[in-house]
């Protein structure tokens, strides 16, 4: 059976995060950020891969990085660097770490 990332989010919260895969080596989380929504400042303790599946976000970090991500774009998030995300369109993301 195939599944769709959008179907993992059952509420209309500004930011929704649902873990959908776990293994000994990595975890995958589906994120949905509604248009105009913001994922507040936070850090990751390990490197992370962020993939934009649909929509548009602006990724920012405390080092002055400001990157737009569109459908199909991805970035590596550095550990121990404060970062945040703002959605310009309702966006579906996959975070792997």
C-alpha positions in Angstrom: 0.0 0.0 0.0 1.3 3.4 -0.9 1.0 6.3 1.5 1.1 10.1 1.1 2.9 12.6 3.3 -0.1 14.9 3.3 -2.3 12.2 4.8 -0.2 12.0 7.9 -1.4 15.4 9.1 -4.9 15.2 10.4 -5.2 18.7 12.0 -4.9 22.2 10.7 -2.3 23.2 13.2 0.2 25.9 12.1 3.0 23.3 12.4 2.4 19.6 12.4 5.1 17.0 12.9 4.6 13.2 12.5 7.3 10.6 12.8 6.7 8.0 10.1 9.9 5.9 10.0 12.4 4.9 12.7 15.4 2.6 12.5 18.6 2.1 14.5 20.4 4.5 12.1 17.8 7.2 11.3 14.4 8.7 11.9 12.1 10.4 9.3 9.6 13.0 10.3 6.9 14.6 8.1 6.4 18.3 8.7 3.6 20.4 7.5 3.8 24.2 8.0 0.8 26.2 6.9 1.2 29.3 4.8 2.5 32.2 7.0 3.4 29.7 9.7 6.7 29.5 11.6 8.7 26.7 13.1 10.4 28.5 16.0 14.1 28.6 16.8 15.6 25.3 17.8 18.8 23.2 17.4 19.5 19.7 16.4 22.2 17.7 18.2 23.0 15.7 15.1 23.3 16.6 11.3 19.9 16.5 9.7 18.6 16.4 6.1 15.6 18.6 5.3 13.7 18.0 2.1 11.0 20.2 0.7 8.4 18.0 -0.9 5.8 20.7 -1.8 5.4 24.4 -1.2 8.0 27.1 -0.2 9.8 27.9 3.0 12.6 30.2 4.0 15.2 28.5 6.2 17.3 30.8 8.4 20.0 30.2 11.0 21.9 32.2 13.6 24.9 32.4 11.3 23.0 34.6 8.8 22.1 31.9 6.4 18.8 32.6 4.6 17.7 30.0 2.0 14.5 29.6 0.1 13.5 26.0 -0.4 11.0 25.0 -3.1 9.5 21.6 -4.1 12.4 19.1 -4.5 15.0 21.3 -2.8 17.0 20.0 0.3 19.6 21.2 2.7 21.8 19.7 5.4 21.2 21.3 8.8 24.3 21.7 10.9 24.2 20.4 14.5 24.2 22.9 17.4 23.3 25.9 15.3 20.0 27.6 16.1 17.7 27.7 13.1 14.0 28.4 12.2 11.7 28.1 9.3 9.0 30.3 7.9 6.5 29.0 5.3 5.5 31.3 2.5 3.2 28.7 1.1 1.7 25.7 2.9 4.6 23.3 2.8 5.3 19.6 3.1 8.8 18.7 4.4 10.6 15.5 5.3 13.3 15.7 8.1 15.8 12.8 8.3 18.2 12.5 11.2 
